[in-house]
Amino acid sequence: MSEATDESAFGEGSGAADVLRGERNLRRYAYGVAGIVGFLAVWWAVAGTQPPYILPGPASVAETFVAELRSGAMVEALSQSVRHWAPGTVAGTVLGVALGLLMGWSPLADDAFTPVVRVLRPVPPIALIGFAIAWFGINHAGAAFIVAAGGFWINFYATYGGVENVSEELVEVARSLDVRSGPGLVRKVVLPAALPEILTGVRTGIGRCWMLVVAAELFGVPGIGQTIVRASNNLAVDVVIAYILVLSLMFLLVDSAFRSFQRRVLAWQ
Amino acid sequence: MAVDPKVSVEGVGKSYETADGAVEALRDVSFDVASGEFVCVVGPSGSGKTTLFRLIGGLESPTTGSVRLDGDPVTAPSTDVGIVFQEYHLFPWRTVSGNVRFGLEQQDIDSEARERRTQELIDLVGLDGFEDAYPSRISGGMKQRVGIARALAVDPDLLLMDEPFGAVDARTRDMLHEEVLDIWRETGKTVLFVTHDVEEAVKLADRVVVLGTEPGTVREIVDVDLPRPRSVTDESFVAHKEEVRALIGD
């Protein structure tokens, strides 16, 4: 959406309100920082009473984090994970949204596929590891398949629900304005009308797919998940925590990037 | 009428199947609208006036009888009939000009002509300066102006409106009445305007089709041969209003 609304024409935001909002934000940040410091303090205190293979302290985790980052191992693991996370997420999202649109829009497709969907829906992605290996092999494609399976359903249900909520009258208006074909109505009305729900699904799916990366690497595909599993087996808990931190930071980065994209696309709301 | 009517509603009936059996919304409704005429359909709730709106717009099909536009039966929505809803139903993801442009995007015209036409319509409904505003940012009265401009964009023969000003405040409604009359005069469109408000109907229409309830039937068609602009306090205006009120029976 390229058209920008001229904010100033509508008297958005007054000076006093801005100051109030600024104060509230400042207080929120202060509490947030206090929370983190408190958490680290408790962690540090508890870790002092435990051997490092049960719970290492924050300082030694930080040391490990820096060492892993310096050696290049961390970047390598991250880039390996992204190599199946990214295509898996894209495939799961595209296919989930497509099936959601089809079944939400066409009663025929809905009737035909609903029983199949009901049977396949409860299958956990991990249970598909056998198929991943048989169909794709122990490689990025196999892991991407697991990731895609996880993202697929979230996107399917979000889109399906979004399409069902599209007002019948908007479709009627479009038909009276000469948009007649099914694909035309989907493109010009259903898709944009359902976009808020779809994007919420995409965002949830991105997070879910990222969590599935660990599971998808269980069967021997390199990446952060595999590093975590190996480190666990060696009781290198500091390495485990360092890589969990990478997962969190990466999620935070991707999620906030997507959220700002979402806000821009849905500026009309 | 000697000339062929623009719209003819012939013996239209509509029943719905519900869990409690069939419900008859309309029975044997017949009337004509001449080309360029402004006709209001007025009736209380339960008179099937929204059903009638949907039938004329081609959004539903009658159970019996037929609706004809220039002699051809109406079977589906088309660009011949511009539809304006009470709740506006603007495309919220499109700006004011994006909404107005919607119907033009389906037509085989170059983008320059399309933009020119869009701007003309925005000017016609007095929304210049708000081209880039999203519907969520503008008032109800402005939204309905967008709704009218959007419907007019494809140059329909008939402007069909269902309680278009039912959700705006009284002052805005008075302004919109003047504007819709101006647009009607300027464009020469045939207008069919559905409302429950007797005063609104008498203020706007050349003729008022009065519907009765359960099922909806035509009680009477009242000619309003008063010069415009009409004053609601004028004696003959009040007389017409009372006549229609009496026919509705409230």
Interface residues (C-beta under 8 A of the other chain):
Chain A: M1 E3 A4 T5 D6 A9 F10 S167 E169 L170 E172 V173 A174 R175 S176 L177 D178 V179 K188 V189 P192 A193 L195 A267 W268 Q269
Chain B: G57 G58 L59 A76 P77 S78 T79 V81 G82 I83 F85 E87 H89 F91 P92 W93 R94 T95 S97 G98 F102 G103 Q106 Q107 G129 D132 A133 Y134 P135 S136 R137 R150 A151 A153 V154
